[in-house]
Amino acid sequence: MRVMALGCDHAGFAMKEGLKAPLRSMGFEVLDFGTGSAEAVDYPDHVIPAAQAVASGRASLGIVIGGSGNGEAIAANKVRGIRCALCWNLESARLAREHNDANLISLGARMLSFEEGLGIVKTWLEASFQGGRHGRRIKKISDYESRTRKEGGDDDA
């Protein structure tokens, strides 16, 4: 079974909850890293664990949700092995998979209706990584991550 990690802040709570049933109907087991209500929280507390689940292989893919989705994408991308794309329409979702092989997407619940968000999720899940020149670029990112892991920090070059 495919596993989808979900994480959100208070602004993304309603969208996260609404996505669970459609994801399950698409054959996903859902791992919910919170938040569990619309009460104000700090998004890294919920987004980073969702990204870690994907990076570790505990989850196949992930979706993180906030007000704009910007902070969530930034936080998720701090986890090695994560390629989280901020998606704002169907085309950005399709390209996130086809060109970037995004293993997480970030949605802005204050920027999108639930229907738009669901359409983005479906488009991302239906698309396939194209490889080729895009694979070469993804490999450069992975190589950088591997190199900086060995060096114990970021490369200043």
FIZA-166417 format. One record per atom (N, C-alpha, C): residue number from 1; residue in one letter; atom name; x, y, z. Coordinates in pm, whole numbers, padded with zeros to 5 digits, m for minus. Atoms other than C-alpha are relative to their C-alpha. Layout:
BEGIN
<NUM, 'A', 'CA', <X, Y, Z>>
...
end
This chain:
BEGIN
<1, 'M', 'N', <00084, m00119, 00000>>
<1, 'M', 'CA', <00000, 00000, 00000>>
<1, 'M', 'C', <00088, 00125, 00000>>
<2, 'R', 'N', <m00069, m00128, 00001>>
<2, 'R', 'CA', <00116, 00352, m00075>>
<2, 'R', 'C', <m00039, 00079, 00125>>
<3, 'V', 'N', <00024, m00076, m00123>>
<3, 'V', 'CA', <00149, 00581, 00225>>
<3, 'V', 'C', <00024, 00148, m00028>>
<4, 'M', 'N', <m00009, m00144, 00017>>
<4, 'M', 'CA', <00088, 00957, 00221>>
<4, 'M', 'C', <00015, 00066, 00137>>
<5, 'A', 'N', <m00021, m00077, m00122>>
<5, 'A', 'CA', <00231, 01177, 00498>>
<5, 'A', 'C', <m00066, 00137, m00018>>
<6, 'L', 'N', <00064, m00132, 00001>>
<6, 'L', 'CA', <00028, 01487, 00581>>
<6, 'L', 'C', <00048, 00079, 00120>>
<7, 'G', 'N', <m00035, m00090, m00109>>
<7, 'G', 'CA', <00137, 01784, 00789>>
<7, 'G', 'C', <m00050, 00139, m00033>>
<8, 'C', 'N', <00054, m00134, 00026>>
<8, 'C', 'CA', <m00011, 02129, 00833>>
<8, 'C', 'C', <00008, 00086, 00125>>
<9, 'D', 'N', <00021, m00089, m00112>>
<9, 'D', 'CA', <m00046, 02433, 01049>>
<9, 'D', 'C', <m00150, 00025, 00012>>
<10, 'H', 'N', <00142, m00029, m00024>>
<10, 'H', 'CA', <m00376, 02578, 01171>>
<10, 'H', 'C', <m00073, 00047, m00126>>
<11, 'A', 'N', <00065, m00049, 00122>>
<11, 'A', 'CA', <m00447, 02750, 00838>>
<11, 'A', 'C', <m00029, m00114, m00097>>
<12, 'G', 'N', <00018, 00113, 00091>>
<12, 'G', 'CA', <m00415, 02418, 00655>>
<12, 'G', 'C', <m00083, m00113, 00056>>
<13, 'F', 'N', <00069, 00110, m00067>>
<13, 'F', 'CA', <m00612, 02208, 00903>>
<13, 'F', 'C', <m00122, m00049, m00078>>
<14, 'A', 'N', <00124, 00042, 00068>>
<14, 'A', 'CA', <m00948, 02206, 00718>>
<14, 'A', 'C', <00032, m00070, m00133>>
<15, 'M', 'N', <m00034, 00063, 00128>>
<15, 'M', 'CA', <m00787, 02126, 00381>>
<15, 'M', 'C', <00060, m00138, 00025>>
<16, 'K', 'N', <m00062, 00130, m00031>>
<16, 'K', 'CA', <m00576, 01847, 00535>>
<16, 'K', 'C', <m00108, m00102, 00034>>
<17, 'E', 'N', <00107, 00092, m00038>>
<17, 'E', 'CA', <m00882, 01691, 00692>>
<17, 'E', 'C', <m00084, m00040, m00120>>
<18, 'G', 'N', <00080, 00028, 00119>>
<18, 'G', 'CA', <m01074, 01719, 00364>>
<18, 'G', 'C', <00070, m00091, m00100>>
<19, 'L', 'N', <m00074, 00083, 00095>>
<19, 'L', 'CA', <m00798, 01546, 00167>>
<19, 'L', 'C', <00008, m00146, 00041>>
<20, 'K', 'N', <m00019, 00137, m00049>>
<20, 'K', 'CA', <m00792, 01233, 00383>>
<20, 'K', 'C', <m00088, m00102, m00073>>
<21, 'A', 'N', <00090, 00098, 00065>>
<21, 'A', 'CA', <m01099, 01058, 00235>>
<21, 'A', 'C', <00035, m00020, m00147>>
<22, 'P', 'N', <m00038, 00023, 00140>>
<22, 'P', 'CA', <m01006, 01122, m00131>>
<22, 'P', 'C', <00132, m00076, m00013>>
<23, 'L', 'N', <m00128, 00072, 00006>>
<23, 'L', 'CA', <m00650, 01002, m00064>>
<23, 'L', 'C', <m00020, m00148, 00031>>
<24, 'R', 'N', <00028, 00141, m00033>>
<24, 'R', 'CA', <m00780, 00685, 00098>>
<24, 'R', 'C', <m00071, m00069, m00115>>
<25, 'S', 'N', <00071, 00060, 00114>>
<25, 'S', 'CA', <m01013, 00628, m00198>>
<25, 'S', 'C', <00094, m00023, m00118>>
<26, 'M', 'N', <m00102, 00021, 00104>>
<26, 'M', 'CA', <m00704, 00655, m00424>>
<26, 'M', 'C', <00099, m00109, 00040>>
<27, 'G', 'N', <m00084, 00111, m00041>>
<27, 'G', 'CA', <m00544, 00371, m00229>>
<27, 'G', 'C', <00114, 00034, 00094>>
<28, 'F', 'N', <m00105, m00040, m00093>>
<28, 'F', 'CA', <m00328, 00563, 00018>>
<28, 'F', 'C', <m00040, m00028, 00144>>
<29, 'E', 'N', <00008, m00005, m00145>>
<29, 'E', 'CA', <m00280, 00491, 00383>>
<29, 'E', 'C', <00046, 00140, 00036>>
<30, 'V', 'N', <m00032, m00138, m00036>>
<30, 'V', 'CA', <m00267, 00834, 00549>>
<30, 'V', 'C', <00069, 00003, 00136>>
<31, 'L', 'N', <m00069, m00028, m00127>>
<31, 'L', 'CA', <m00012, 00926, 00816>>
<31, 'L', 'C', <m00017, 00149, 00027>>
<32, 'D', 'N', <00032, m00139, m00033>>
<32, 'D', 'CA', <m00131, 01247, 00982>>
<32, 'D', 'C', <00093, 00050, 00110>>
<33, 'F', 'N', <m00093, m00058, m00096>>
<33, 'F', 'CA', <00139, 01451, 01156>>
<33, 'F', 'C', <m00053, 00130, 00060>>
<34, 'G', 'N', <00062, m00116, m00061>>
<34, 'G', 'CA', <m00106, 01721, 01257>>
<34, 'G', 'C', <00016, 00125, m00085>>
<35, 'T', 'N', <00056, m00024, m00130>>
<35, 'T', 'CA', <m00205, 01969, 01355>>
<35, 'T', 'C', <m00140, m00058, 00007>>
<36, 'G', 'N', <00130, 00061, m00021>>
<36, 'G', 'CA', <m00527, 01843, 01503>>
<36, 'G', 'C', <m00115, 00096, 00018>>
<37, 'S', 'N', <00108, m00098, m00014>>
<37, 'S', 'CA', <m00726, 02166, 01512>>
<37, 'S', 'C', <00040, 00128, m00072>>
<38, 'A', 'N', <m00025, m00130, 00062>>
<38, 'A', 'CA', <m00751, 02520, 01381>>
<38, 'A', 'C', <00064, 00098, 00099>>
<39, 'E', 'N', <m00070, m00086, m00096>>
<39, 'E', 'CA', <m00575, 02655, 01693>>
<39, 'E', 'C', <00141, 00026, m00050>>
<40, 'A', 'N', <m00130, m00041, 00052>>
<40, 'A', 'CA', <m00254, 02844, 01613>>
<40, 'A', 'C', <00113, m00091, 00050>>
<41, 'V', 'N', <m00118, 00082, m00028>>
<41, 'V', 'CA', <00061, 02628, 01596>>
<41, 'V', 'C', <00114, 00047, m00090>>
<42, 'D', 'N', <m00116, m00029, 00083>>
<42, 'D', 'CA', <00409, 02654, 01449>>
<42, 'D', 'C', <00015, m00112, m00103>>
<43, 'Y', 'N', <00001, 00102, 00107>>
<43, 'Y', 'CA', <00417, 02475, 01111>>
<43, 'Y', 'C', <00121, m00093, 00001>>
<44, 'P', 'N', <m00110, 00097, 00004>>
<44, 'P', 'CA', <00770, 02327, 01146>>
<44, 'P', 'C', <m00024, m00122, 00088>>
<45, 'D', 'N', <00026, 00111, m00092>>
<45, 'D', 'CA', <00644, 02111, 01434>>
<45, 'D', 'C', <m00078, m00113, m00066>>
<46, 'H', 'N', <00083, 00100, 00068>>
<46, 'H', 'CA', <00412, 01926, 01192>>
<46, 'H', 'C', <00050, m00033, m00140>>
<47, 'V', 'N', <m00050, 00019, 00136>>
<47, 'V', 'CA', <00575, 01970, 00853>>
<47, 'V', 'C', <00128, m00082, m00002>>
<48, 'I', 'N', <m00128, 00072, m00001>>
<48, 'I', 'CA', <00923, 01846, 00940>>
<48, 'I', 'C', <m00020, m00149, 00027>>
<49, 'P', 'N', <00023, 00145, m00017>>
<49, 'P', 'CA', <00798, 01512, 01082>>
<49, 'P', 'C', <m00062, m00066, m00123>>
<50, 'A', 'N', <00058, 00057, 00123>>
<50, 'A', 'CA', <00589, 01459, 00766>>
<50, 'A', 'C', <00108, m00019, m00105>>
<51, 'A', 'N', <m00109, 00010, 00097>>
<51, 'A', 'CA', <00894, 01530, 00549>>
<51, 'A', 'C', <00097, m00111, 00040>>
<52, 'Q', 'N', <m00089, 00106, m00047>>
<52, 'Q', 'CA', <01108, 01299, 00764>>
<52, 'Q', 'C', <m00058, m00138, m00030>>
<53, 'A', 'N', <00064, 00128, 00032>>
<53, 'A', 'CA', <00854, 01020, 00711>>
<53, 'A', 'C', <00023, m00037, m00146>>
<54, 'V', 'N', <m00026, 00026, 00142>>
<54, 'V', 'CA', <00897, 01055, 00335>>
<54, 'V', 'C', <00148, m00030, m00022>>
<55, 'A', 'N', <m00144, 00018, 00020>>
<55, 'A', 'CA', <01275, 01086, 00351>>
<55, 'A', 'C', <00047, m00136, 00051>>
<56, 'S', 'N', <m00041, 00128, m00059>>
<56, 'S', 'CA', <01302, 00773, 00568>>
<56, 'S', 'C', <m00062, m00120, m00070>>
<57, 'G', 'N', <00068, 00109, 00067>>
<57, 'G', 'CA', <01073, 00568, 00345>>
<57, 'G', 'C', <m00123, m00051, 00074>>
<58, 'R', 'N', <00121, 00039, m00074>>
<58, 'R', 'CA', <00801, 00535, 00608>>
<58, 'R', 'C', <m00126, 00038, m00080>>
<59, 'A', 'N', <00108, m00043, 00089>>
<59, 'A', 'CA', <00576, 00725, 00364>>
<59, 'A', 'C', <00054, 00009, m00142>>
<60, 'S', 'N', <m00039, m00008, 00141>>
<60, 'S', 'CA', <00584, 00717, m00017>>
<60, 'S', 'C', <00012, 00144, m00047>>
<61, 'L', 'N', <00013, m00138, 00043>>
<61, 'L', 'CA', <00488, 01080, m00066>>
<61, 'L', 'C', <m00056, 00082, 00115>>
<62, 'G', 'N', <00057, m00083, m00104>>
<62, 'G', 'CA', <00371, 01378, 00135>>
<62, 'G', 'C', <m00062, 00127, m00054>>
<63, 'I', 'N', <00065, m00128, 00030>>
<63, 'I', 'CA', <00153, 01686, 00132>>
<63, 'I', 'C', <00004, 00082, 00128>>
<64, 'V', 'N', <00000, m00091, m00112>>
<64, 'V', 'CA', <00206, 01984, 00360>>
<64, 'V', 'C', <m00082, 00123, m00038>>
<65, 'I', 'N', <00097, m00105, 00028>>
<65, 'I', 'CA', <m00040, 02269, 00393>>
<65, 'I', 'C', <00008, 00109, 00105>>
<66, 'G', 'N', <00004, m00116, m00089>>
<66, 'G', 'CA', <m00035, 02617, 00540>>
<66, 'G', 'C', <m00083, 00108, m00062>>
<67, 'G', 'N', <00075, m00111, 00056>>
<67, 'G', 'CA', <m00180, 02958, 00472>>
<67, 'G', 'C', <00039, 00027, m00144>>
<68, 'S', 'N', <m00050, m00022, 00136>>
<68, 'S', 'CA', <00038, 03031, 00170>>
<68, 'S', 'C', <00071, m00123, m00055>>
<69, 'G', 'N', <m00079, 00116, 00041>>
<69, 'G', 'CA', <00236, 02707, 00162>>
<69, 'G', 'C', <00148, 00028, m00010>>
<70, 'N', 'N', <m00141, m00037, 00015>>
<70, 'N', 'CA', <00564, 02898, 00143>>
<70, 'N', 'C', <00085, m00053, 00116>>
<71, 'G', 'N', <m00079, 00044, m00116>>
<71, 'G', 'CA', <00692, 02834, 00496>>
<71, 'G', 'C', <00006, m00151, 00009>>
<72, 'E', 'N', <00005, 00146, m00006>>
<72, 'E', 'CA', <00583, 02472, 00477>>
<72, 'E', 'C', <00097, m00061, m00101>>
<73, 'A', 'N', <m00094, 00049, 00101>>
<73, 'A', 'CA', <00779, 02416, 00155>>
<73, 'A', 'C', <00144, 00023, 00045>>
<74, 'I', 'N', <m00135, m00029, m00048>>
<74, 'I', 'CA', <01086, 02584, 00305>>
<74, 'I', 'C', <00039, m00099, 00108>>
<75, 'A', 'N', <m00031, 00093, m00109>>
<75, 'A', 'CA', <01068, 02371, 00620>>
<75, 'A', 'C', <00020, m00142, m00051>>
<76, 'A', 'N', <m00011, 00137, 00052>>
<76, 'A', 'CA', <01012, 02046, 00430>>
<76, 'A', 'C', <00130, m00019, m00076>>
<77, 'N', 'N', <m00121, 00011, 00080>>
<77, 'N', 'CA', <01304, 02117, 00199>>
<77, 'N', 'C', <00128, 00004, 00082>>
<78, 'K', 'N', <m00118, 00008, m00088>>
<78, 'K', 'CA', <01541, 02136, 00497>>
<78, 'K', 'C', <00034, m00145, 00033>>
<79, 'V', 'N', <m00022, 00142, m00027>>
<79, 'V', 'CA', <01505, 01757, 00530>>
<79, 'V', 'C', <00070, m00061, m00121>>
<80, 'R', 'N', <m00077, 00061, 00110>>
<80, 'R', 'CA', <01767, 01574, 00322>>
<80, 'R', 'C', <m00085, m00102, m00075>>
<81, 'G', 'N', <00073, 00095, 00083>>
<81, 'G', 'CA', <01617, 01384, 00032>>
<81, 'G', 'C', <m00139, 00047, m00039>>
<82, 'I', 'N', <00134, m00052, 00032>>
<82, 'I', 'CA', <01304, 01597, 00011>>
<82, 'I', 'C', <00010, 00099, m00114>>
<83, 'R', 'N', <00018, m00095, 00109>>
<83, 'R', 'CA', <01201, 01777, m00303>>
<83, 'R', 'C', <m00146, 00043, 00007>>
<84, 'C', 'N', <00137, m00050, m00021>>
<84, 'C', 'CA', <00894, 01974, m00196>>
<84, 'C', 'C', <m00024, 00119, m00091>>
<85, 'A', 'N', <00037, m00107, 00092>>
<85, 'A', 'CA', <00728, 02190, m00458>>
<85, 'A', 'C', <m00125, 00071, 00048>>
<86, 'L', 'N', <00118, m00080, m00028>>
<86, 'L', 'CA', <00490, 02474, m00379>>
<86, 'L', 'C', <m00085, 00001, m00126>>
<87, 'C', 'N', <00087, 00011, 00117>>
<87, 'C', 'CA', <00198, 02412, m00613>>
<87, 'C', 'C', <m00120, 00094, 00015>>
<88, 'W', 'N', <00109, m00097, m00005>>
<88, 'W', 'CA', <m00057, 02681, m00695>>
<88, 'W', 'C', <m00103, m00020, m00111>>
<89, 'N', 'N', <00098, 00032, 00103>>
<89, 'N', 'CA', <m00230, 02539, m01002>>
<89, 'N', 'C', <00034, m00137, m00058>>
<90, 'L', 'N', <m00020, 00134, 00055>>
<90, 'L', 'CA', <m00257, 02221, m01209>>
<90, 'L', 'C', <00133, m00013, m00074>>
<91, 'E', 'N', <m00125, 00005, 00075>>
<91, 'E', 'CA', <00039, 02306, m01431>>
<91, 'E', 'C', <00121, m00008, 00094>>
<92, 'S', 'N', <m00113, 00007, m00093>>
<92, 'S', 'CA', <00272, 02368, m01136>>
<92, 'S', 'C', <00007, m00138, 00065>>
<93, 'A', 'N', <00002, 00135, m00058>>
<93, 'A', 'CA', <00163, 02032, m00990>>
<93, 'A', 'C', <00053, m00103, m00099>>
<94, 'R', 'N', <m00047, 00094, 00103>>
<94, 'R', 'CA', <00221, 01845, m01316>>
<94, 'R', 'C', <00151, 00011, m00018>>
<95, 'L', 'N', <m00143, m00021, 00020>>
<95, 'L', 'CA', <00564, 01999, m01362>>
<95, 'L', 'C', <00081, m00039, 00124>>
<96, 'A', 'N', <m00069, 00041, m00123>>
<96, 'A', 'CA', <00656, 01934, m00998>>
<96, 'A', 'C', <00036, m00148, m00006>>
<97, 'R', 'N', <m00029, 00144, 00012>>
<97, 'R', 'CA', <00633, 01563, m01075>>
<97, 'R', 'C', <00084, m00027, m00125>>
<98, 'E', 'N', <m00067, 00032, 00126>>
<98, 'E', 'CA', <00743, 01556, m01442>>
<98, 'E', 'C', <00144, 00048, m00005>>
<99, 'H', 'N', <m00133, m00059, 00012>>
<99, 'H', 'CA', <01047, 01783, m01410>>
<99, 'H', 'C', <00082, m00009, 00128>>
<100, 'N', 'N', <m00072, m00008, m00128>>
<100, 'N', 'CA', <01135, 01785, m01038>>
<100, 'N', 'C', <m00011, m00126, 00084>>
<101, 'D', 'N', <00022, 00123, m00076>>
<101, 'D', 'CA', <01022, 01440, m00922>>
<101, 'D', 'C', <m00031, 00032, 00147>>
<102, 'A', 'N', <00034, m00045, m00135>>
<102, 'A', 'CA', <00872, 01616, m00618>>
<102, 'A', 'C', <m00060, m00115, 00080>>
<103, 'N', 'N', <00055, 00104, m00087>>
<103, 'N', 'CA', <00813, 01371, m00334>>
<103, 'N', 'C', <m00091, 00059, 00107>>
<104, 'L', 'N', <00095, m00072, m00084>>
<104, 'L', 'CA', <00619, 01632, m00137>>
<104, 'L', 'C', <m00051, 00118, m00081>>
<105, 'I', 'N', <00048, m00128, 00051>>
<105, 'I', 'CA', <00398, 01918, m00240>>
<105, 'I', 'C', <m00052, 00081, 00116>>
<106, 'S', 'N', <00050, m00094, m00099>>
<106, 'S', 'CA', <00298, 02223, m00044>>
<106, 'S', 'C', <m00115, 00078, m00062>>
<107, 'L', 'N', <00119, m00072, 00046>>
<107, 'L', 'CA', <m00042, 02389, m00073>>
<107, 'L', 'C', <m00029, 00117, 00093>>
<108, 'G', 'N', <00042, m00117, m00077>>
<108, 'G', 'CA', <m00164, 02730, 00041>>
<108, 'G', 'C', <m00151, m00001, 00015>>
<109, 'A', 'N', <00144, 00011, m00023>>
<109, 'A', 'CA', <m00506, 02683, 00197>>
<109, 'A', 'C', <m00071, 00135, m00007>>
<110, 'R', 'N', <00060, m00133, 00011>>
<110, 'R', 'CA', <m00566, 03060, 00200>>
<110, 'R', 'C', <00008, 00054, m00142>>
<111, 'M', 'N', <m00018, m00041, 00139>>
<111, 'M', 'CA', <m00473, 03080, m00168>>
<111, 'M', 'C', <m00087, m00080, m00096>>
<112, 'L', 'N', <00071, 00096, 00085>>
<112, 'L', 'CA', <m00677, 02787, m00303>>
<112, 'L', 'C', <m00130, m00042, 00065>>
<113, 'S', 'N', <00120, 00066, m00052>>
<113, 'S', 'CA', <m01026, 02651, m00268>>
<113, 'S', 'C', <00034, m00147, 00025>>
<114, 'F', 'N', <m00023, 00142, m00022>>
<114, 'F', 'CA', <m01052, 02294, m00146>>
<114, 'F', 'C', <00000, m00075, m00134>>
<115, 'E', 'N', <00009, 00067, 00130>>
<115, 'E', 'CA', <m01153, 02186, m00498>>
<115, 'E', 'C', <00127, 00021, m00081>>
<116, 'E', 'N', <m00126, m00025, 00070>>
<116, 'E', 'CA', <m00845, 02353, m00647>>
<116, 'E', 'C', <00113, m00082, 00062>>
<117, 'G', 'N', <m00103, 00079, m00068>>
<117, 'G', 'CA', <m00624, 02187, m00385>>
<117, 'G', 'C', <m00010, m00147, m00035>>
<118, 'L', 'N', <00019, 00141, 00036>>
<118, 'L', 'CA', <m00774, 01846, m00456>>
<118, 'L', 'C', <00040, m00025, m00144>>
<119, 'G', 'N', <m00041, 00014, 00140>>
<119, 'G', 'CA', <m00725, 01897, m00829>>
<119, 'G', 'C', <00151, 00000, m00015>>
<120, 'I', 'N', <m00146, m00005, 00002>>
<120, 'I', 'CA', <m00361, 01986, m00770>>
<120, 'I', 'C', <00056, m00134, 00047>>
<121, 'V', 'N', <m00047, 00128, m00052>>
<121, 'V', 'CA', <m00312, 01671, m00561>>
<121, 'V', 'C', <m00019, m00110, m00104>>
<122, 'K', 'N', <00027, 00105, 00100>>
<122, 'K', 'CA', <m00475, 01451, m00826>>
<122, 'K', 'C', <00094, 00014, m00120>>
<123, 'T', 'N', <m00089, m00022, 00114>>
<123, 'T', 'CA', <m00271, 01608, m01107>>
<123, 'T', 'C', <00141, m00044, 00033>>
<124, 'W', 'N', <m00134, 00040, m00044>>
<124, 'W', 'CA', <00053, 01559, m00913>>
<124, 'W', 'C', <00013, m00151, 00006>>
<125, 'L', 'N', <m00006, 00146, m00015>>
<125, 'L', 'CA', <m00030, 01197, m00838>>
<125, 'L', 'C', <m00012, m00072, m00134>>
<126, 'E', 'N', <00018, 00064, 00131>>
<126, 'E', 'CA', <m00127, 01119, m01200>>
<126, 'E', 'C', <00119, 00021, m00093>>
<127, 'A', 'N', <m00115, m00030, 00086>>
<127, 'A', 'CA', <00189, 01270, m01350>>
<127, 'A', 'C', <00115, m00096, 00031>>
<128, 'S', 'N', <m00116, 00088, m00017>>
<128, 'S', 'CA', <00513, 01074, m01396>>
<128, 'S', 'C', <00128, 00079, m00028>>
<129, 'F', 'N', <m00130, m00063, 00020>>
<129, 'F', 'CA', <00874, 01183, m01371>>
<129, 'F', 'C', <00050, m00035, m00139>>
<130, 'Q', 'N', <m00044, 00020, 00137>>
<130, 'Q', 'CA', <01016, 01229, m01722>>
<130, 'Q', 'C', <00144, m00045, m00013>>
<131, 'G', 'N', <m00140, 00041, 00009>>
<131, 'G', 'CA', <01380, 01159, m01639>>
<131, 'G', 'C', <00075, 00086, m00101>>
<132, 'G', 'N', <m00078, m00073, 00100>>
<132, 'G', 'CA', <01628, 01256, m01913>>
<132, 'G', 'C', <00075, 00116, 00062>>
<133, 'R', 'N', <m00072, m00117, m00051>>
<133, 'R', 'CA', <01768, 01606, m01863>>
<133, 'R', 'C', <m00045, 00035, 00141>>
<134, 'H', 'N', <00051, m00028, m00134>>
<134, 'H', 'CA', <01546, 01638, m01554>>
<134, 'H', 'C', <00066, m00093, 00103>>
<135, 'G', 'N', <m00069, 00094, m00088>>
<135, 'G', 'CA', <01704, 01328, m01403>>
<135, 'G', 'C', <00142, 00044, 00031>>
<136, 'R', 'N', <m00136, m00051, m00019>>
<136, 'R', 'CA', <02048, 01478, m01453>>
<136, 'R', 'C', <m00001, 00113, 00103>>
<137, 'R', 'N', <00010, m00114, m00093>>
<137, 'R', 'CA', <01938, 01788, m01261>>
<137, 'R', 'C', <m00032, m00048, 00141>>
<138, 'I', 'N', <00033, 00056, m00132>>
<138, 'I', 'CA', <01784, 01588, m00977>>
<138, 'I', 'C', <00123, m00067, 00060>>
<139, 'K', 'N', <m00123, 00065, m00049>>
<139, 'K', 'CA', <02107, 01388, m00952>>
<139, 'K', 'C', <00097, 00103, 00054>>
<140, 'K', 'N', <m00089, m00105, m00051>>
<140, 'K', 'CA', <02303, 01711, m00910>>
<140, 'K', 'C', <m00043, 00046, 00139>>
<141, 'I', 'N', <00050, m00037, m00133>>
<141, 'I', 'CA', <02081, 01803, m00615>>
<141, 'I', 'C', <00035, m00109, 00101>>
<142, 'S', 'N', <m00032, 00113, m00090>>
<142, 'S', 'CA', <02123, 01457, m00461>>
<142, 'S', 'C', <00149, m00008, 00029>>
<143, 'D', 'N', <m00145, 00001, m00019>>
<143, 'D', 'CA', <02499, 01470, m00515>>
<143, 'D', 'C', <00043, 00110, 00097>>
<144, 'Y', 'N', <m00030, m00110, m00092>>
<144, 'Y', 'CA', <02513, 01807, m00339>>
<144, 'Y', 'C', <m00037, m00039, 00143>>
<145, 'E', 'N', <00041, 00043, m00133>>
<145, 'E', 'CA', <02317, 01668, m00045>>
<145, 'E', 'C', <00097, m00103, 00058>>
<146, 'S', 'N', <m00095, 00102, m00046>>
<146, 'S', 'CA', <02551, 01368, m00023>>
<146, 'S', 'C', <00133, 00061, 00037>>
<147, 'R', 'N', <m00130, m00065, m00025>>
<147, 'R', 'CA', <02860, 01584, m00043>>
<147, 'R', 'C', <m00005, 00082, 00128>>
<148, 'T', 'N', <00007, m00084, m00120>>
<148, 'T', 'CA', <02744, 01826, 00226>>
<148, 'T', 'C', <m00024, m00084, 00125>>
<149, 'R', 'N', <00017, 00089, m00115>>
<149, 'R', 'CA', <02639, 01538, 00452>>
<149, 'R', 'C', <00136, m00050, 00047>>
<150, 'K', 'N', <m00134, 00049, m00033>>
<150, 'K', 'CA', <02995, 01400, 00437>>
<150, 'K', 'C', <00085, 00111, 00060>>
<151, 'E', 'N', <m00081, m00114, m00045>>
<151, 'E', 'CA', <03145, 01746, 00493>>
<151, 'E', 'C', <m00054, 00057, 00131>>
<152, 'G', 'N', <00057, m00049, m00124>>
<152, 'G', 'CA', <02912, 01817, 00784>>
<152, 'G', 'C', <m00060, 00140, m00009>>
<153, 'G', 'N', <00060, m00132, 00014>>
<153, 'G', 'CA', <02762, 02136, 00644>>
<153, 'G', 'C', <m00022, 00035, m00145>>
<154, 'D', 'N', <00026, m00047, 00135>>
<154, 'D', 'CA', <02673, 02341, 00342>>
<154, 'D', 'C', <00129, 00036, m00071>>
<155, 'D', 'N', <m00112, m00034, 00086>>
<155, 'D', 'CA', <02913, 02395, 00057>>
<155, 'D', 'C', <m00008, 00149, m00029>>
<156, 'D', 'N', <00000, m00146, 00022>>
<156, 'D', 'CA', <03012, 02761, 00033>>
<156, 'D', 'C', <00020, 00036, m00147>>
<157, 'A', 'N', <m00026, m00029, 00141>>
<157, 'A', 'CA', <03091, 02731, m00338>>
<157, 'A', 'C', <m00123, 00041, m00074>>
end
